[in-house]
Amino acid sequence: MSFTEKGMQKLLAKFENEDTWLQLGEGLIKIIIIMAIAKIVIRLGKVAIHNIFKLRNLSPLSTSERREETLAKLLDNTLTYVVYFIASMMVLSILGIEVRALIAGAGVVGLAVGFGAQSLVKDIISGFFIIFEDQFSVGDHIRVGEFEGNVEAIGLRTTRIKSWTGEVHILPNGSITQATNFSINNSIAIIDIAISYGEDVEKAQTVIEDALSTMTTEYEELVAPPQLLGIQTMGPTEVVLRIIAETLPMQHAAVARMIRKDIKVILDENGIKVPAPKFVMYPEK
């Protein structure tokens, strides 16, 4: 009898044994139960994650929906990977595969890869905390080091910033050690108005204050009526009056231009002159 025939007889004898079928049936039932429990845990975990974000949205510390969706999806995926990994290890153990040796081998490989991908791991961890801590979101205007612009995309590895001149800067999240977000709080517009020394300062202040009191109805970007602080500086040919205005985030530059134009028109209508450059010429002797 050949070696192949002996092997076939042993295999047939094994399958004719009742204990073999009992073990297979028991293992199959265990695998089904493990996968069912894994699906239930994932579903309950996802429900818990989304309920936590719903409660957070009801609190005063709620954030943008886009950021909440990004973080919820990230946690959903992480939960799915972890639960299925644990379930796979349990299934392999039931099938008679030595899980400890497999994990040990994977650990050695992972350690070798980890030494070569430290920057990648750093970028991913930093990206997670950028999203989790609500440091900034898509559409925010931020400054990171020498780069400033609107955030176009946030990933776990990189952040893409577009400057107002059109350049797109792609920054690894691990390199973002300090960021300034201009889109969270209201902005302040600062407008300096210069008038000539020969003009009536009291009259100029009254005219400007009357004009400022009606600007909230004209410009929806204004949060509160602009304020005239008074004389800021006295230069060689002019007296400078300073105005401040609280605006919606990142609207201060546009509002400052509009207010500057309106004040110029009001001053011209009331005969208040702005300083003009003067030249004094001395004849040669």
PyMOL commands that set and color helices and strands:
alter all, ss='L'
color gray80, all
select helices_A, chain A and resi 3-16+18-58+65-94+99-116+118-132+173-175+201-212+215-217+252-269
alter helices_A, ss='H'
color red, helices_A
select strands_A, chain A and resi 141-144+147-154+158-162+168-172+180-181+187-196+227-234+238-247
alter strands_A, ss='S'
color yellow, strands_A
deselect
rebuild
show_as cartoon
